[in-house]
């Protein structure tokens, strides 16, 4: 038998086949829909693209790295990440994953040839608006980690395989305008389908976008205060969230909490002593949700007390020498399979409003917004009790003072953002509170807590000119290279 890969028909046999094919065509007439596969749509279903894109949200809100930088979490054995060994982090998955899906939604709803074919995903305007809001959410996360990134020339596929990097000033300007325009684009048509966070409620998408805009505007408060104030006040006036926005994980492997996944076979992470000790010193009942009882401290009565929550030392040489029974792992409210994680909360927006009052952007009482923020956080974690809360608010370290608003808001926001490590990392860099001490046994050259992620090595190989231009503009490509908005 001849090798099928090398088989080539002779001229005679090819001619016979060709004549036979012509006769067959002549006798068949119209083929109808034989070339249409009913099981594969000719146009991608945009609701599926949106669901897939939103499934990447646990990346920003549930990743470990940020929690280690702000010392929410300590590693129990292999502590290289807590000691800043990793310098480079890959951003390519964001472009080839959720961002390209969102761009496809926008393109399909914009193109006259396809916009009428994707209406089961919602009105064209609403689909585009949701995709723009989500795209801004992911790009904001990325630029707050790497600084300058491919932005305006990204997501063009083979049309541009070597996109330039945009400055953070330009990226932030664009993102703030994107969020504003997306809210204005929302119409009264059918809401976006495939949306499992807001279930297609376009009013919720508006308040979410306004709240994100407030967050991003405040990030610019020191570097570009005029722009920050304009966007913040517009967004706040348009209406921010009135309930916590949580990512809804399921009690199944298909969409389970990432902290649950980490603890299925290992116990690598514990509540840090930095977080636990600070909270316990102020009688903060949220710590009873943040950490489970340490087995050796648990009296077995089923009621968690402050004495039973023991933080893992964050900064030691050999963490593996401490037994698991001596420390508290993250609580079930964080790492149960279906435990929701916060995307943006009432606590955060109230802290933003308190700061806006202090900066003279909005009227009101900074102290009242500050108190409302902390109360919202206590309610978020299900520990609110008037007597316990009032006791907490009376603590010296908690009592509000306009003279030290940056310190007060910085510390309390750090607690309230738990376990959203990346957002806490951004706010720690911006506010400079709480004053965290770097790991005493660092593996990076500077010995400092990183303030940025370095670019993936693939960029030097595949996009060299753009990479070098970005590094030159930022000054370096290290974990010590401050971002544009991090001026202190």
JOLINLIN-V359458 format. One record per helix or strand of 3 or more residues. SS is the DSSP state (H for helix, E for strand). FROM is the first residue (numbers start at 1). LEN is the number of residues. Records with the same first field share a line. If there is no record, write none. Layout:
# JOLINLIN-V359458
SS: FROM-LEN / FROM-LEN
This chain:
# JOLINLIN-V359458
H: 4-3 / 11-18 / 46-9 / 57-6 / 65-5 / 92-19 / 115-3 / 119-3 / 124-23 / 157-3 / 168-18 / 202-18 / 225-14 / 253-3 / 258-5 / 273-9 / 287-4 / 306-3 / 319-3 / 324-3 / 332-4 / 346-13 / 366-15 / 386-8 / 402-15 / 421-11 / 457-6 / 464-11
E: 73-3 / 245-3 / 269-4 / 341-4
